[in-house]
Amino acid sequence: MIKTSLIPVLIGSFLAAFGSIFIINSPSKFATTWFRTNIVARVTALGVLSTIGSQAFGIVIPPLFVH
């Protein structure tokens, strides 16, 4: 069975996975809504790259604060 100490981790993982659905799709929705059609591809690419970069930043930085 699952140990009781892992239940908060499983709940947090579920919430993060559920929220990522909205985060991953948001750059293209914002680009098509706010920008002209001739630059939508560039803005979408920039949004996706910034999303991936922020995820990488979130993986690299926290271990620096843990002793």
Backbone as numpy.savetxt, mean C-alpha at the origin, in Angstrom:
# Nx Ny Nz CAx CAy CAz Cx Cy Cz
-3.81 -26.24 17.09 -4.63 -25.05 17.09 -3.77 -23.79 17.09
-4.41 -22.68 16.90 -3.72 -21.40 16.86 -3.54 -20.89 18.29
-2.33 -20.45 18.60 -2.08 -19.88 19.91 -2.83 -18.55 20.04
-3.23 -18.21 21.24 -4.00 -16.98 21.44 -3.16 -15.73 21.17
-1.84 -15.82 21.27 -1.01 -14.64 21.03 -0.93 -14.29 19.54
-1.30 -15.21 18.67 -1.24 -14.94 17.25 -2.53 -14.35 16.69
-3.58 -14.33 17.45 -4.86 -13.82 16.97 -4.77 -12.34 16.58
-4.15 -11.45 17.38 -4.03 -10.05 16.92 -3.21 -9.91 15.64
-2.21 -10.76 15.47 -1.40 -10.71 14.25 -2.25 -11.11 13.04
-3.06 -12.14 13.20 -3.92 -12.58 12.10 -4.97 -11.52 11.77
-5.53 -10.88 12.77 -6.52 -9.82 12.53 -5.86 -8.64 11.82
-4.68 -8.25 12.26 -3.96 -7.15 11.61 -3.59 -7.47 10.18
-3.18 -8.70 9.92 -2.86 -9.11 8.55 -4.09 -9.08 7.66
-5.21 -9.52 8.21 -6.45 -9.48 7.43 -6.84 -8.04 7.10
-6.76 -7.15 8.07 -7.11 -5.75 7.83 -6.17 -5.10 6.82
-4.88 -5.40 6.91 -3.92 -4.84 5.95 -4.19 -5.36 4.53
-4.51 -6.64 4.42 -4.81 -7.21 3.10 -6.09 -6.62 2.53
-7.08 -6.43 3.37 -8.33 -5.84 2.92 -8.13 -4.39 2.47
-7.34 -3.64 3.21 -7.08 -2.24 2.86 -6.23 -2.08 1.63
-5.36 -3.05 1.35 -4.49 -2.94 0.18 -5.27 -2.97 -1.12
-6.45 -3.55 -1.12 -7.29 -3.55 -2.31 -7.57 -2.11 -2.75
-7.87 -1.26 -1.81 -8.20 0.13 -2.12 -6.96 0.96 -2.43
-5.86 0.68 -1.77 -4.62 1.44 -1.98 -4.03 1.15 -3.35
-4.03 -0.11 -3.77 -3.41 -0.48 -5.04 -4.19 0.09 -6.22
-5.50 0.17 -6.13 -6.31 0.68 -7.24 -6.44 2.19 -7.28
-6.06 2.88 -6.24 -6.31 4.32 -6.17 -5.52 5.18 -7.16
-4.24 4.89 -7.50 -3.54 5.80 -8.43 -4.23 5.94 -9.79
-4.73 4.85 -10.34 -5.37 4.96 -11.65 -6.69 5.70 -11.57
-7.42 5.51 -10.50 -8.69 6.23 -10.34 -8.46 7.73 -10.19
-7.47 8.10 -9.39 -7.15 9.52 -9.22 -6.64 10.13 -10.52
-5.80 9.40 -11.24 -5.23 9.93 -12.48 -6.31 10.18 -13.52
-7.24 9.26 -13.68 -8.29 9.46 -14.69 -9.27 10.55 -14.29
-9.42 10.79 -13.00 -10.35 11.81 -12.53 -9.74 13.21 -12.59
-8.49 13.35 -12.21 -7.90 14.67 -12.01 -7.05 15.19 -13.16
-6.57 14.32 -14.06 -5.61 14.76 -15.07 -6.13 14.58 -16.48
-5.51 15.31 -17.42 -5.87 15.19 -18.83 -5.49 13.81 -19.37
-6.13 13.43 -20.45 -5.92 12.08 -21.00 -4.51 11.86 -21.53
-3.83 12.92 -21.94 -2.49 12.73 -22.50 -1.42 12.49 -21.43
-1.71 12.72 -20.15 -0.71 12.46 -19.10 -1.18 11.43 -18.07
-2.30 10.80 -18.32 -2.83 9.82 -17.36 -1.86 8.67 -17.13
-1.23 8.19 -18.19 -0.30 7.05 -18.04 0.89 7.42 -17.16
1.44 8.62 -17.35 2.58 9.05 -16.52 2.19 9.22 -15.07
1.04 9.82 -14.84 0.60 10.05 -13.46 0.29 8.72 -12.77
-0.31 7.79 -13.51 -0.58 6.48 -12.94 0.71 5.76 -12.59
1.69 5.81 -13.48 2.99 5.17 -13.21 3.66 5.79 -11.99
3.60 7.10 -11.88 4.18 7.77 -10.72 3.46 7.37 -9.43
2.15 7.28 -9.50 1.38 6.86 -8.31 1.68 5.44 -7.89
1.80 4.54 -8.85 2.11 3.15 -8.53 3.52 3.03 -7.96
4.47 3.74 -8.57 5.84 3.70 -8.06 5.95 4.29 -6.66
5.19 5.34 -6.39 5.24 5.91 -5.04 4.59 4.97 -4.02
3.58 4.23 -4.43 2.97 3.25 -3.53 3.96 2.14 -3.21
4.63 1.63 -4.23 5.61 0.57 -4.01 6.79 1.09 -3.19
7.22 2.32 -3.48 8.33 2.90 -2.73 7.99 3.12 -1.27
6.77 3.55 -1.00 6.39 3.75 0.40 6.27 2.43 1.14
5.86 1.37 0.45 5.83 0.06 1.09 7.24 -0.42 1.40
8.16 -0.21 0.48 9.55 -0.59 0.72 10.14 0.22 1.87
9.82 1.50 1.90 10.27 2.36 2.99 9.72 1.87 4.33
8.48 1.45 4.34 7.86 0.93 5.56 8.43 -0.40 6.02
9.05 -1.13 5.11 9.68 -2.39 5.49 11.10 -2.16 6.00
11.80 -1.20 5.42 13.21 -0.98 5.76 13.39 -0.17 7.03
12.59 0.87 7.23 12.81 1.80 8.34 12.47 1.24 9.74
11.36 0.56 9.97 11.04 0.12 11.32 12.11 -0.73 12.02
12.81 -1.64 11.32 13.87 -2.38 12.03 14.98 -1.49 12.57
15.14 -0.30 12.01 16.18 0.60 12.51 15.85 1.13 13.90
14.57 1.14 14.25 14.13 1.66 15.54 14.01 0.58 16.62
14.07 -0.67 16.22 13.96 -1.79 17.17 15.34 -2.17 17.65
15.49 -2.24 18.93 16.81 -2.58 19.49 16.83 -3.99 19.95
